[in-house]
Amino acid sequence: MLKLENIQMQVDDDSGEKFEILKRIDCQFEKGKVYAVTGPNGGGKSSIAKVIMGIYKQSQGHLYLDGEEISDLSISERANRGIGYAFQQPPRFKGLTIQNVLTIAAPNADLIKVRTSLRDVGLCPEDYLDRDLGAGLSGGEIKGIEMAQLLLRNPVISIFDEPEAGVDLWTIQKLLKLILSTYKGNPNKTAIVITHNENVIPVCDEILVIAGGMIDAKGTPEQVWKLIKDDIECKVRNQCQGEISYAIK
Amino acid sequence: MQLSKLDMDLLEAVADLKKVPQGALNIRLNGVPVMRHSSPNISVGPNQDGSGLLVEIKPGTKNETVHVPVMLTQAGLQEKVYNTFVVGENADATIVAGCGIHNDSHVESRHDGIHEIIVRAGARLRYAEKHYGEGNKTGKRVLNPTTVVTVEEGASAEMEMVQMKGVNDTLRSTVAHIHARGSLKIIERLLTQEDQKAESDITIYLEGPGASAQVLSRAVAQGDSYQLFKAALIGRDACQGHVECDAILMDNARIRSVPEIQAEDAEAVLTHEAAIGKIAGEQLIKLMSLGLGESEAIDTILEGFLR
């Protein structure tokens, strides 16, 4: 289980003032479940993911993985403890082939598994394995390869940051089925899917709505839907202070 | 002559050879040729004034390779060699050159290699040249290659020039003349470390209609090293050319990149792009999120970049 305890994160804005990205995040992600993390743009969803991966450092609070505190571990140490993150906007690499990067992601995977991981995200291995993970690929292809890395790596906690962005409808449907079959009910794994996709959210086990750097709502899809069903609108509150939130009337 | 283990290690470093290959060959060790073979289609012999080699590949030769590596293991040796390569009409061949210096002394070892390469009409050439140096004392390892290439009508050449390690100073000069429908691709990869210096000066004249050239330079400068990359494309007819220079800068190193394009015909299409920067943070983070440590991630990025 992954537990986030009072996670807060501040950054300096352009004028040197402190700006709160995450205000107080308390939550836990259990094994065998698929979580949807949703909410308005700029609300803090990807920041939470990056704090979990160790890319961002929290200003306050603690993270625990299966009871062990991981708050001060490096990115690599967290990766080697079983946390994986598919980036929203993955970087490109000059000179590294797709096979190189998939092999780094899962050094012990044989070629059959490597090829399967590409097929799972709608990419034909024959066309991609030897290609450079560079400028010649479209955004959708890069995104598919990013998810193939995470699926192949198969960590204990898998975080998918907007897997639907730039990916065609057929592939995202296929990918969604794969995520659900891989993680739902799996006693050793957890999936966290940051998403705006209306098809993804209802089939997840639990939903966290993140807005204004806080958890605005959480629960099963039915519970969250009940909270917001009458009227949900995304509106900007106190925008001059950078506070954005879902408003539940 | 039997090559020592040191010689064989250098041979592998510069020519990827684990054993002496069959076929056309000239191995130059400490200023003298120690092995020389010709093949039925490739003649390898001394040039007229004895200052180097004349390698002639017969017209129509297909898929043959000639190896001409140079090794210096004698401390303080300084040499200048003139080699000429002629690739006959419609031939398709590979030349593997390269120079390795082992200098474990306090005096300078130096090899100046002057190559003239003529790729006759309709021929295709792949040329690989790797430079490498090793040694633990203060004696410099200096390599100054000069290459003059002529690509005749409808011919093509792809030249890969690599310097990965251990060379203190290098001044690389490459001049090419590309004639009608001829094409040239130059791939240059340079890594400098400590206080090493590397200068590369490439000038390509696109002389005929349909001539094309592409120069791709990848450079990594570490420590206190310095690199200067100059590439000029001169379009004198309806031609196409592109220069691309990418460089990664680390530590206190410096890189200066000077791409130049000069069009002398309204139908010439010439472009250039150059970028110098540190290792992209998101690339590092990505590889670390796959479990690599920071230094492992840096090595992986550099290895890929220079591949």
Interface residues (C-beta under 8 A of the other chain):
Chain A: M53 I55 S74 I75 S76 A79 N80 G84 Y85 F87 P90 P91 F93 K94 G95 L96 N100 V101 I104 A105 Q149 R153
Chain B: R218 D246 A280 E282 Q283 I285 K286 L287 M288 S289 L290 G291 L292 G293 E294 A297 T300 I301 E303 G304 F305 L306 R307
